[in-house]
Amino acid sequence: MNEVFTVAEAAVMLKVDPSTLRQRLRAGTLGGFRVGTDWRIPKADLDAFIERNRNSYRPELGQPDTDDDDAALVAEAEATLDRLARGHERTLTLEQWERRGDALGG
């Protein structure tokens, strides 16, 4: 049988308050199941939760992973903010964007 933890046991392992884990369980961001009114968390769900929330730090390199998928998005956002600050690009409101889409047949 797979290893299963109570909320209190998992909270001790993660060094968080049990209420934090209960919130995650109710929200569905941490897998688990109920036994009556009490939650149980399978080790596989706890491991998956940890992996999904792990940052990109790689101790063997001593620095964040530069192959991070978000790196390109961050660079693009920073460049856009820089262009906006210099007045080289204008922003649109949601309404303007929707009108533009309607005008283009979108």
C-alpha positions in Angstrom: 0.0 0.0 0.0 1.2 3.5 -0.8 2.3 5.8 2.1 -0.4 8.2 3.3 0.0 11.2 5.6 -2.4 13.1 7.8 -2.6 16.9 7.4 -0.6 17.3 10.7 2.1 14.9 9.5 2.5 16.6 6.2 2.5 20.0 7.8 5.4 19.0 10.1 7.3 17.6 7.1 6.8 20.9 5.1 7.2 23.1 8.1 3.8 24.9 7.4 0.7 25.4 9.4 -1.9 22.6 8.9 -4.5 25.2 7.9 -2.3 26.1 4.9 -2.4 22.5 3.7 -6.2 22.3 4.3 -6.6 25.4 2.1 -4.5 23.8 -0.6 -6.5 20.6 -0.4 -9.8 22.5 -0.6 -8.5 24.5 -3.6 -7.4 21.4 -5.4 -3.7 22.5 -5.6 -2.7 19.6 -3.4 -4.1 16.2 -4.0 -5.7 14.3 -1.2 -8.8 12.5 -0.1 -11.2 12.6 2.9 -11.8 10.0 5.5 -14.9 11.3 7.1 -14.0 14.9 7.9 -10.2 14.4 8.0 -7.9 14.7 5.0 -5.3 12.2 3.9 -2.5 13.0 1.6 -0.8 10.3 -0.5 3.0 10.6 -0.7 2.8 10.7 -4.5 0.5 13.8 -4.3 2.7 15.4 -1.7 5.8 14.8 -4.0 3.9 16.2 -7.0 2.9 19.3 -5.1 6.5 19.9 -4.1 7.8 19.4 -7.6 5.1 21.8 -9.1 6.1 24.5 -6.5 9.9 24.0 -6.8 11.8 27.0 -8.1 14.5 26.8 -10.8 17.5 26.9 -8.4 20.0 24.3 -9.3 22.5 23.8 -6.4 25.0 22.1 -8.6 25.3 25.3 -10.6 24.9 27.6 -7.7 22.4 29.7 -9.7 19.0 29.6 -11.2 18.4 27.5 -14.3 18.9 29.8 -17.3 16.8 27.5 -19.5 13.7 28.5 -17.6 10.7 28.8 -19.9 9.6 32.0 -18.2 12.9 33.8 -18.9 11.9 34.8 -22.4 8.6 36.1 -21.2 10.2 38.1 -18.5 12.7 39.6 -20.9 9.9 40.5 -23.3 7.9 42.1 -20.6 10.9 44.1 -19.3 11.6 45.3 -22.9 8.0 46.3 -23.3 8.0 48.2 -20.0 11.2 50.0 -21.1 9.6 51.0 -24.4 6.5 52.3 -22.6 8.6 54.3 -20.1 10.4 55.9 -23.0 7.2 56.7 -24.8 8.0 54.4 -27.8 5.0 52.3 -27.4 1.4 53.1 -26.3 -1.0 51.0 -24.2 -4.5 50.1 -25.0 -7.4 49.7 -22.7 -9.4 46.5 -22.8 -12.2 48.3 -24.6 -9.8 49.7 -27.2 -8.4 46.2 -27.7 -11.8 44.7 -28.2 -12.9 47.4 -30.6 -9.6 46.9 -32.5 -10.4 43.1 -32.7 -13.9 43.8 -33.9 -12.7 46.1 -36.5 -10.2 43.5 -37.8 -13.0 40.9 -37.9 -11.8 39.1 -34.8 
